[in-house]
């Protein structure tokens, strides 16, 4: 069977199983959706009960605006409970009536809801605070300022008296502090933030009352004084002319004292409101328990009814797993040849040509394997032919460069001898022709040398002899050797090395790199205005050497190929001054052989900067 036919068959099986599962899923979902909504709303009854309790406590805290919220929550419980008994629609969702088996549990929720609702309704309409207690608190607060003022007046009346009245003065000061304390506690209590201060107020009242009686010379015969360890004191009688404030404070204190006694024995919260809130809190757990029992029984019924359906679903899952495993095994068997094909193609990618795939089936993969085997054989033949051509090229290049170099050496040598006048005097025309011959021979020798270096780099045979050298000396010697050429073109050539910097490198090869870069910069700059600068920067792990010029720059579209062999930037300066196009390629190979990197930055009409790095330590990186 063909692979496409197998695929269509497997897809048909998967689609069939998926369709059946989808149908069962939708059918079961539609059947149980309304029941799940009903249980969700039954569970929501507990949430509403908790909300009602929270709202009641908030109202008790003085938030009158929550009375409307309480009414809404009571209505929500009534509506939800009724719909669960008859079925219907809640907030756009269908709910079913509770099964008849759950009638006792459903009615138990309603019975427990009735007293809870009554307490909530009472809280909704009852006043929070006792009016009598609130009025007394207001009266005390109104009189507190007068009480404090008269207490201060007693201190002022006693001030002129001698030291025999120092105890009186201490009592008057205590009365002032107690009056202030009573005012603060009454204020906090009236706004619901004082907590339980009645016992503290009672102590303040008894102490103030005892202090006033002491100043008036009255006996402390009230049993309450003994409860607070207040005893009788024998004090000197206050002269009448110094007791005006005492006479004035007595009626004020009697009125305030009566109000304090009532406040101490009664709570600020209304009794009816407090009873309703207490009943609500005690009934909450009963209602929550009956609601939870109702929900749990309903869930248990659903679990029992769904048990048989769960078995069917489990059988379907087992069937799905069997089908899935069968499909996976079938697909794996069909696609196994592709894995073999991928491995063989990976070996071809790594250079192992001539690999074959052993697969004899008549399906599409078999046709692909046959085509691949044919292609692999063809690539192997082409690769062998390419290697022969490459070998021939290398042999030819080595032979040509060697043979060309042999006659050029005596040509240049005899040209220099003739120019030196060793074989007789020459006129200017003859000397000029000989200079051309010598210059051309030098150029051709440099080109041959570059070709040999490029070939060694390609073959990985370029020898690098690393030693600990001073980059300052290497830069200085290179610049000095290039000064005559720069002076001939009237171009400024300078270098900047601040100190001795040592690193491991081949001094001859790094000088070769510097020489090539300086030559390129000299070619790219114009006489008179041209400037070439060589800079050295020391980093923690490497040295950066830069050759910067102010020449015409290099176009951005030429930057990618600038370090390739035989690459020429087609500008006027390079074409006039020539060049083999191998210099930068050789520089890149030498720098990378040292474990460094080389790059270029250029801007048209503003100049070019070539930079390369030399690692300080002795590292090796295979040239790219």
C-alpha positions as CSV (number, residue, x, y, z in Angstrom):
1,X,0.0,0.0,0.0
2,X,1.3,3.5,-0.9
3,X,2.2,5.9,1.9
4,X,-0.5,8.3,0.9
5,X,-3.1,5.6,1.1
6,X,-1.9,4.6,4.5
7,X,-2.0,8.2,5.6
8,X,-5.6,8.6,4.4
9,X,-6.7,5.4,6.1
10,X,-5.1,6.4,9.5
11,X,-6.6,9.9,9.3
12,X,-10.0,8.3,8.6
13,X,-9.6,6.1,11.7
14,X,-8.6,9.1,13.9
15,X,-11.4,11.3,12.6
16,X,-13.9,8.5,13.2
17,X,-12.8,8.0,16.8
18,X,-12.6,11.7,17.5
19,X,-16.1,12.2,16.1
20,X,-17.6,9.5,18.3
21,X,-15.8,10.9,21.4
22,X,-17.0,14.4,20.5
23,X,-20.6,13.3,20.2
24,X,-20.5,11.5,23.6
25,X,-18.9,14.6,25.2
26,X,-21.5,17.0,23.8
27,X,-24.4,14.6,24.8
28,X,-23.0,14.2,28.3
29,X,-22.3,17.9,28.7
30,X,-25.8,18.9,27.6
31,X,-27.4,16.3,29.9
32,X,-25.4,17.4,33.0
33,X,-25.1,21.2,32.4
34,X,-28.3,22.2,34.1
35,X,-27.7,19.9,37.0
36,X,-24.2,21.4,37.5
37,X,-25.8,24.9,37.4
38,X,-28.3,23.8,40.1
39,X,-25.6,22.5,42.4
40,X,-23.5,25.6,41.9
41,X,-26.4,27.8,42.9
42,X,-27.1,25.4,45.9
43,X,-23.5,26.0,47.0
44,X,-24.0,29.7,46.4
45,X,-26.7,29.7,49.2
46,X,-23.8,29.3,51.7
47,X,-22.0,32.3,50.2
48,X,-25.2,34.4,50.5
49,X,-25.5,33.4,54.2
50,X,-21.9,34.4,54.9
51,X,-22.5,37.7,53.0
52,X,-25.6,38.4,55.1
53,X,-23.6,37.8,58.3
54,X,-20.9,40.1,57.1
55,X,-23.3,42.9,56.1
56,X,-25.1,42.6,59.5
57,X,-21.7,43.1,61.3
58,X,-21.0,46.0,59.0
59,X,-24.3,47.7,59.9
60,X,-23.5,47.1,63.6
61,X,-20.3,49.0,63.0
62,X,-22.3,52.0,61.9
63,X,-22.4,51.6,58.1
64,X,-26.1,52.5,57.6
65,X,-25.7,52.4,53.8
66,X,-25.4,48.6,54.1
67,X,-29.1,48.2,55.1
68,X,-30.0,48.3,51.3
69,X,-27.3,45.7,50.6
70,X,-28.8,43.4,53.3
71,X,-32.2,43.6,51.7
72,X,-30.8,42.6,48.3
73,X,-28.9,39.6,49.8
74,X,-32.1,38.4,51.6
75,X,-33.9,38.6,48.3
76,X,-31.1,36.7,46.5
77,X,-31.4,33.8,49.0
78,X,-35.2,33.7,48.7
79,X,-35.0,33.7,44.8
80,X,-32.3,31.1,44.6
81,X,-33.9,28.8,47.2
82,X,-37.3,29.0,45.4
83,X,-35.8,28.2,42.0
84,X,-34.0,25.2,43.4
85,X,-37.4,23.9,44.6
86,X,-39.3,24.4,41.3
87,X,-36.6,24.8,38.6
88,X,-36.3,27.7,36.3
89,X,-33.8,30.4,35.2
90,X,-31.3,32.3,37.3
91,X,-29.2,35.0,35.7
92,X,-29.7,33.4,32.2
93,X,-28.8,29.9,33.3
94,X,-31.3,27.0,33.6
95,X,-31.5,25.1,36.9
96,X,-33.4,22.0,37.6
97,X,-35.5,21.3,40.7
98,X,-34.0,19.3,43.5
99,X,-34.9,15.6,43.1
100,X,-37.7,14.3,45.3
101,X,-35.1,12.2,47.2
102,X,-33.7,15.5,48.5
103,X,-37.0,17.0,49.7
104,X,-36.2,16.5,53.5
105,X,-32.8,18.1,53.1
106,X,-34.2,20.9,50.9
107,X,-37.0,21.6,53.5
108,X,-34.5,21.6,56.3
109,X,-32.6,24.4,54.6
110,X,-35.9,26.4,54.4
111,X,-36.8,25.8,58.1
112,X,-33.3,26.9,59.2
113,X,-33.5,29.9,56.9
114,X,-36.7,31.2,58.5
115,X,-35.3,32.3,61.9
116,X,-32.1,33.5,60.3
117,X,-34.1,35.7,57.9
118,X,-36.2,37.0,60.8
119,X,-33.1,38.1,62.6
120,X,-31.6,39.7,59.5
121,X,-34.9,41.5,58.8
122,X,-34.9,42.8,62.4
123,X,-31.3,44.1,62.0
124,X,-32.4,45.8,58.8
125,X,-34.9,48.0,60.6
126,X,-33.7,48.3,64.1
127,X,-31.7,51.3,65.4
128,X,-28.1,50.4,66.1
129,X,-27.6,52.6,69.2
130,X,-29.6,53.1,72.4
131,X,-31.1,56.6,72.3
132,X,-30.9,57.1,76.1
133,X,-27.3,56.1,76.3
134,X,-26.4,58.3,73.2
135,X,-28.2,61.3,74.8
136,X,-26.3,60.8,78.1
137,X,-23.0,60.6,76.2
138,X,-23.8,63.8,74.5
139,X,-24.7,65.5,77.8
140,X,-21.5,64.4,79.4
141,X,-19.4,65.6,76.4
142,X,-21.2,69.0,76.6
143,X,-20.5,69.4,80.3
144,X,-16.9,68.0,80.2
145,X,-15.4,71.4,79.2
146,X,-17.1,73.1,82.1
147,X,-16.0,70.3,84.5
148,X,-12.4,70.7,83.3
149,X,-12.6,74.5,83.7
150,X,-14.0,74.3,87.2
151,X,-11.3,71.8,88.2
152,X,-8.7,74.2,87.0
153,X,-10.5,76.9,89.0
154,X,-10.1,74.9,92.2
155,X,-6.4,74.7,91.6
156,X,-6.2,78.5,91.0
157,X,-8.3,79.2,94.2
158,X,-5.8,77.1,96.2
159,X,-2.7,78.6,94.7
160,X,-2.3,81.5,97.2
161,X,-2.6,79.1,100.3
162,X,0.5,78.0,102.2
163,X,2.1,74.5,102.2
164,X,-0.5,73.1,104.6
165,X,-2.8,73.0,101.6
166,X,-0.4,71.2,99.3
167,X,-2.5,67.9,99.6
168,X,-5.5,70.0,98.5
169,X,-3.6,71.2,95.5
170,X,-2.5,67.7,94.5
171,X,-6.2,66.5,94.8
172,X,-7.3,69.4,92.6
173,X,-4.7,68.6,89.9
174,X,-5.8,64.9,90.0
175,X,-9.5,66.1,89.5
176,X,-8.4,68.1,86.4
177,X,-6.6,65.1,84.8
178,X,-9.6,62.8,85.6
179,X,-12.0,65.3,84.0
180,X,-9.9,65.3,80.8
181,X,-9.6,61.5,80.8
182,X,-13.4,61.2,81.2
183,X,-13.9,63.5,78.2
184,X,-11.5,61.5,76.0
185,X,-13.0,58.1,76.9
186,X,-16.6,59.3,76.4
187,X,-15.7,60.8,73.0
188,X,-14.1,57.5,71.8
189,X,-17.0,55.4,73.2
190,X,-19.6,57.6,71.4
191,X,-18.0,57.0,68.0
192,X,-17.7,53.3,68.6
193,X,-13.9,53.1,68.9
194,X,-13.5,53.1,72.7
195,X,-14.1,49.4,73.1
196,X,-15.2,48.4,76.6
197,X,-14.4,51.5,78.7
198,X,-17.2,51.3,81.2
199,X,-15.0,49.8,84.0
200,X,-12.4,52.5,83.4
201,X,-15.1,55.2,83.4
202,X,-16.4,53.8,86.7
203,X,-13.0,54.1,88.4
204,X,-12.6,57.7,87.1
205,X,-16.1,58.6,88.5
206,X,-15.5,57.1,91.9
207,X,-12.0,58.7,92.2
208,X,-13.3,62.1,91.1
209,X,-16.3,61.8,93.5
210,X,-13.9,60.9,96.4
211,X,-11.5,63.8,95.6
212,X,-14.4,66.3,95.7
213,X,-15.7,65.0,99.0
214,X,-12.2,65.2,100.5
215,X,-12.0,68.9,99.5
216,X,-15.5,69.5,100.9
217,X,-14.6,67.8,104.1
218,X,-17.4,65.2,103.7
219,X,-17.1,61.5,104.9
220,X,-16.2,58.7,102.5
221,X,-18.9,56.3,103.6
222,X,-19.9,54.9,100.2
223,X,-18.8,51.2,100.0
224,X,-17.6,51.8,96.4
225,X,-14.7,53.8,97.8
226,X,-13.4,50.8,99.8
227,X,-13.5,48.7,96.6
228,X,-10.9,51.0,95.1
229,X,-8.8,51.3,98.2
230,X,-9.8,54.9,98.7
231,X,-9.6,55.9,102.4
232,X,-10.6,59.0,104.4
233,X,-8.0,61.8,104.8
234,X,-8.0,64.5,107.4
235,X,-7.4,67.8,105.6
236,X,-7.4,71.4,106.7
237,X,-10.6,73.2,106.0
238,X,-10.4,75.4,102.9
239,X,-11.2,79.0,103.7
240,X,-14.6,80.1,102.3
241,X,-13.0,82.9,100.1
242,X,-10.9,80.1,98.4
243,X,-13.8,77.7,97.8
244,X,-15.9,79.4,95.1
245,X,-15.0,76.9,92.4
246,X,-15.8,73.9,94.7
247,X,-19.3,75.3,95.3
248,X,-19.8,75.8,91.6
249,X,-18.5,72.4,90.5
250,X,-20.7,70.4,93.0
251,X,-24.0,70.7,91.0
252,X,-22.2,70.2,87.7
253,X,-20.6,67.1,88.9
254,X,-23.8,65.7,90.4
255,X,-25.6,65.9,87.0
256,X,-22.5,64.4,85.1
257,X,-22.2,61.7,87.8
258,X,-25.8,60.5,87.3
259,X,-25.3,60.2,83.5
260,X,-22.0,58.3,84.0
261,X,-23.7,55.8,86.3
262,X,-26.3,55.1,83.6
263,X,-23.7,54.8,80.8
264,X,-21.7,52.4,83.0
265,X,-24.7,50.1,83.4
266,X,-25.9,50.1,79.8
267,X,-24.4,49.5,76.4
268,X,-24.3,51.9,73.5
269,X,-25.6,49.2,71.1
270,X,-29.5,48.9,71.1
271,X,-30.6,45.9,73.1
272,X,-33.1,44.8,70.4
273,X,-30.4,45.2,67.7
274,X,-27.8,43.4,69.8
275,X,-30.2,40.5,70.5
276,X,-31.0,40.2,66.8
277,X,-27.3,40.2,65.9
278,X,-26.5,37.6,68.6
279,X,-29.3,35.4,67.3
280,X,-28.1,35.8,63.7
281,X,-24.6,34.7,64.6
282,X,-25.8,31.7,66.6
283,X,-28.1,30.6,63.8
284,X,-25.5,31.0,61.0
285,X,-23.7,27.7,61.6
286,X,-27.0,25.8,61.8
287,X,-28.1,27.2,58.4
288,X,-24.6,26.6,56.9
289,X,-24.6,23.0,58.1
290,X,-28.0,22.2,56.6
291,X,-27.1,23.9,53.3
292,X,-23.8,21.9,53.1
293,X,-25.7,18.7,53.9
294,X,-28.2,19.5,51.0
295,X,-25.3,20.1,48.6
296,X,-23.4,17.0,49.6
297,X,-26.4,14.8,49.2
298,X,-27.1,16.2,45.8
299,X,-23.5,15.6,44.8
300,X,-23.6,12.1,46.1
301,X,-26.7,11.3,44.0
302,X,-24.9,12.7,40.9
303,X,-21.8,10.6,41.6
304,X,-23.9,7.4,41.8
305,X,-25.8,8.2,38.6
306,X,-22.6,9.0,36.7
307,X,-20.8,5.9,37.9
308,X,-22.1,3.9,35.0
309,X,-21.3,6.7,32.6
310,X,-17.8,6.9,34.0
311,X,-17.3,3.2,33.1
312,X,-18.4,3.9,29.5
313,X,-16.0,6.8,29.3
314,X,-13.1,4.7,30.7
315,X,-13.8,2.0,28.1
316,X,-13.7,4.7,25.4
317,X,-10.4,6.0,26.8
318,X,-8.9,2.5,26.7
319,X,-10.2,2.2,23.1
320,X,-8.7,5.6,22.2
321,X,-5.4,4.6,23.7
322,X,-5.3,1.3,21.7
323,X,-6.2,3.2,18.5
324,X,-3.6,5.8,19.2
325,X,-0.9,3.3,19.8
326,X,-1.8,1.4,16.6
327,X,-1.7,4.7,14.6
328,X,1.7,5.7,16.2
329,X,3.2,2.3,15.4
330,X,1.9,2.4,11.9
331,X,3.2,5.9,11.3
332,X,6.6,5.0,12.8
333,X,6.9,2.0,10.6
334,X,6.0,4.0,7.5
335,X,8.4,6.9,8.4
336,X,11.3,4.8,9.6
337,X,12.9,4.9,6.1
338,X,12.9,8.7,6.4
339,X,15.0,8.5,9.5
340,X,17.5,6.4,7.6
341,X,17.4,8.8,4.7
342,X,18.1,11.8,7.1
343,X,21.1,10.1,8.7
344,X,22.6,9.2,5.3
345,X,22.0,12.8,4.0
346,X,23.7,14.1,7.2
347,X,26.8,12.0,6.4
348,X,26.8,13.4,2.8
349,X,26.6,16.9,4.3
350,X,29.7,16.1,6.4
351,X,31.5,15.1,3.2
352,X,31.0,11.3,3.1
353,X,29.9,11.0,-0.5
354,X,28.7,7.8,-2.2
355,X,26.5,6.7,0.7
356,X,23.5,4.5,-0.3
357,X,20.1,3.8,1.2
358,X,19.0,0.2,1.4
359,X,15.3,0.4,0.9
360,X,13.5,-1.6,-1.8
361,X,9.8,-0.8,-1.2
362,X,7.7,0.5,-4.2
363,X,6.1,3.4,-2.3
364,X,7.1,7.1,-2.5
365,X,9.9,6.7,0.0
366,X,11.4,3.9,-2.2
367,X,11.4,6.2,-5.2
368,X,13.0,8.9,-3.1
369,X,15.7,6.5,-1.9
370,X,16.5,5.4,-5.5
371,X,16.8,9.1,-6.6
372,X,19.0,9.8,-3.6
373,X,21.3,6.9,-4.4
374,X,21.7,8.1,-7.9
375,X,22.4,11.6,-6.7
376,X,25.0,10.4,-4.2
377,X,26.9,8.5,-6.9
378,X,26.9,11.6,-9.1
379,X,28.1,13.9,-6.3
380,X,30.9,11.4,-5.5
381,X,32.1,11.5,-9.1
382,X,32.0,15.3,-9.3
383,X,33.8,15.6,-5.9
384,X,36.6,13.3,-7.2
385,X,36.9,15.4,-10.4
386,X,36.9,18.6,-8.4
387,X,39.7,17.3,-6.2
388,X,41.8,16.4,-9.2
389,X,41.2,19.9,-10.7
390,X,42.1,21.5,-7.3
391,X,45.3,19.5,-7.0
392,X,46.3,20.4,-10.6
393,X,45.6,24.1,-9.8
394,X,47.7,24.0,-6.7
395,X,50.5,22.3,-8.5
396,X,50.3,24.7,-11.4
397,X,50.3,27.7,-9.0
398,X,53.3,26.5,-7.1
399,X,55.2,25.8,-10.3
400,X,54.4,29.1,-11.9
401,X,55.2,31.2,-8.8
402,X,58.5,29.3,-8.3
403,X,59.5,29.5,-11.9
404,X,58.6,33.2,-12.2
405,X,60.5,34.0,-9.1
406,X,63.7,32.4,-10.4
407,X,64.4,34.8,-13.3
408,X,63.1,37.8,-11.5
409,X,65.8,37.8,-8.9
410,X,68.7,38.3,-11.4
411,X,66.6,40.8,-13.4
412,X,66.2,43.0,-10.3
413,X,69.8,42.3,-9.2
414,X,71.4,43.3,-12.5
415,X,69.1,46.3,-12.7
416,X,70.4,47.6,-9.4
417,X,74.0,46.9,-10.5
418,X,73.5,48.9,-13.7
419,X,71.8,51.7,-11.7
420,X,74.8,51.8,-9.3
421,X,77.2,52.5,-12.2
422,X,79.3,49.4,-11.5
423,X,79.3,48.4,-15.3
424,X,79.8,51.9,-16.6
425,X,78.1,55.3,-16.6
426,X,74.5,55.7,-17.9
427,X,72.6,58.7,-19.1
428,X,69.3,59.8,-17.5
429,X,67.2,58.1,-20.1
430,X,68.9,54.8,-19.5
431,X,68.7,55.2,-15.7
432,X,64.9,56.0,-16.0
433,X,64.3,52.8,-18.0
434,X,66.3,50.7,-15.6
435,X,64.4,52.1,-12.6
436,X,61.2,51.0,-14.3
437,X,62.6,47.5,-14.8
438,X,63.7,47.3,-11.2
439,X,60.4,48.7,-9.9
440,X,58.4,46.2,-12.0
441,X,60.6,43.3,-10.9
442,X,60.0,44.3,-7.2
443,X,56.3,44.6,-7.8
444,X,56.2,41.2,-9.5
445,X,58.3,39.6,-6.7
446,X,55.9,41.0,-4.1
447,X,52.9,39.6,-6.0
448,X,54.6,36.2,-6.2
449,X,55.3,36.4,-2.4
450,X,51.7,37.2,-1.7
451,X,50.5,34.3,-3.9
452,X,52.8,31.9,-2.0
453,X,51.6,33.3,1.4
454,X,47.9,33.0,0.3
455,X,48.5,29.4,-0.9
456,X,50.1,28.5,2.5
457,X,47.2,30.0,4.3
458,X,44.7,28.0,2.2
459,X,46.7,24.8,3.0
460,X,47.2,25.7,6.6
461,X,51.0,25.6,6.1
462,X,51.8,29.2,7.0
463,X,54.4,29.0,9.8
464,X,53.9,31.3,12.8
465,X,56.8,31.6,15.2
466,X,55.5,33.1,18.4
467,X,57.9,34.8,20.9
468,X,57.6,37.3,23.6
469,X,58.0,40.6,21.7
470,X,57.6,44.3,22.4
471,X,54.8,45.7,20.2
472,X,56.3,49.2,20.6
473,X,59.5,48.2,18.9
474,X,57.6,46.3,16.2
475,X,55.4,49.3,15.4
476,X,58.3,51.7,15.5
477,X,60.5,49.7,13.1
478,X,57.6,49.2,10.7
479,X,56.7,52.9,10.6
480,X,60.4,53.9,10.1
481,X,60.7,51.4,7.2
482,X,57.7,53.0,5.5
483,X,58.7,56.6,6.1
484,X,60.6,56.9,2.8
485,X,57.5,55.9,0.8
486,X,55.3,58.3,2.8
487,X,57.8,61.1,2.4
488,X,58.0,60.4,-1.4
489,X,54.2,60.9,-1.5
490,X,54.3,63.8,0.9
491,X,52.0,62.0,3.3
492,X,52.2,62.3,7.1
493,X,52.9,58.9,8.8
494,X,53.0,58.9,12.6
495,X,52.6,56.3,15.4
496,X,51.5,56.5,19.0
497,X,52.7,53.9,21.6
498,X,52.7,55.1,25.2
499,X,54.9,52.4,26.7
500,X,56.5,49.0,26.3
501,X,53.7,46.4,25.8
502,X,54.7,42.7,25.5
503,X,52.8,39.9,24.0
504,X,53.4,36.5,22.3
505,X,53.4,36.9,18.5
506,X,55.5,36.4,15.3
507,X,57.4,39.7,14.9
508,X,58.0,39.2,11.2
509,X,54.4,38.4,10.4
510,X,52.9,41.2,12.5
511,X,55.2,43.6,10.8
512,X,54.0,42.2,7.5
513,X,50.4,42.9,8.6
514,X,51.3,46.4,9.6
515,X,53.2,47.1,6.4
516,X,50.2,45.9,4.2
517,X,47.8,48.1,6.2
518,X,50.1,51.2,6.0
519,X,50.6,50.6,2.3
520,X,46.8,50.5,1.7
521,X,46.4,53.7,3.7
522,X,49.1,55.5,1.8
523,X,47.4,54.5,-1.5
524,X,44.1,55.7,-0.2
525,X,45.3,59.2,0.8
526,X,46.2,62.2,-1.2
527,X,49.6,63.9,-1.3
528,X,50.1,67.1,0.8
529,X,46.9,66.6,2.9
530,X,47.2,62.8,3.6
531,X,47.6,61.6,7.2
532,X,48.2,58.0,8.4
533,X,48.3,57.3,12.1
534,X,49.2,54.0,13.8
535,X,47.8,53.6,17.4
536,X,48.2,50.9,20.0
537,X,45.7,50.3,22.8
538,X,46.3,47.9,25.7
539,X,43.4,45.8,27.1
540,X,43.5,43.3,30.0
541,X,43.8,40.3,27.7
542,X,44.8,41.7,24.3
543,X,46.4,44.5,22.3
544,X,44.5,46.5,19.7
545,X,46.6,47.9,16.8
546,X,44.9,50.5,14.5
547,X,45.9,52.1,11.2
548,X,43.8,55.2,10.5
549,X,43.9,57.4,7.5
550,X,42.0,60.4,6.2
551,X,41.6,59.1,2.7
552,X,38.6,58.7,0.4
553,X,37.1,55.9,2.4
554,X,35.5,52.6,1.2
555,X,31.9,52.3,0.0
556,X,29.5,50.4,2.4
557,X,28.7,47.8,-0.3
558,X,32.4,46.8,-0.5
559,X,33.0,46.2,3.3
560,X,31.7,42.6,3.3
561,X,34.3,41.4,0.7
562,X,37.2,43.5,1.7
563,X,39.1,40.6,3.3
564,X,38.5,38.1,0.4
565,X,41.3,37.1,-1.9
566,X,41.8,39.1,-5.1
567,X,39.1,41.6,-4.0
568,X,39.6,45.1,-5.4
569,X,37.6,48.2,-4.3
570,X,37.0,49.9,-7.6
571,X,38.1,53.4,-6.7
572,X,40.4,55.7,-8.6
573,X,43.2,55.6,-6.1
574,X,43.4,51.8,-6.1
575,X,43.3,51.4,-9.8
576,X,46.0,54.1,-10.3
577,X,48.3,52.6,-7.7
578,X,47.5,49.0,-8.4
579,X,47.5,46.1,-5.9
580,X,47.0,42.3,-6.1
581,X,44.0,42.1,-3.8
582,X,45.7,39.6,-1.6
583,X,47.1,41.9,1.1
584,X,44.1,42.1,3.3
585,X,43.3,38.4,2.9
586,X,46.8,37.6,4.0
587,X,46.5,40.0,6.9
588,X,43.3,38.3,8.1
589,X,45.0,34.9,7.9
590,X,48.0,36.0,9.9
591,X,45.9,37.7,12.6
592,X,43.6,34.8,13.0
593,X,46.5,32.4,13.1
594,X,47.6,34.4,16.2
595,X,44.2,34.0,17.8
596,X,43.2,37.6,17.1
597,X,40.6,39.3,14.9
598,X,40.7,42.1,12.3
599,X,38.0,44.5,11.2
600,X,37.5,47.8,9.3
601,X,35.5,51.0,9.8
602,X,35.2,53.5,6.9
603,X,33.3,56.6,5.9
604,X,33.4,58.0,2.4
605,X,35.4,61.2,2.1
606,X,36.5,60.9,5.8
607,X,38.9,58.0,5.9
608,X,39.3,54.4,6.9
609,X,40.5,52.6,10.1
610,X,41.8,49.0,10.0
611,X,42.2,47.4,13.5
612,X,43.4,44.0,14.6
613,X,44.0,42.4,18.0
614,X,46.9,40.3,19.4
615,X,46.2,38.2,22.5
616,X,48.7,38.7,25.3
617,X,48.9,35.0,26.1
618,X,50.1,32.3,23.7
619,X,46.8,31.1,22.1
620,X,46.1,29.5,18.8
621,X,43.0,29.8,16.6
622,X,42.6,28.0,13.3
623,X,42.5,30.5,10.4
624,X,39.1,30.8,8.7
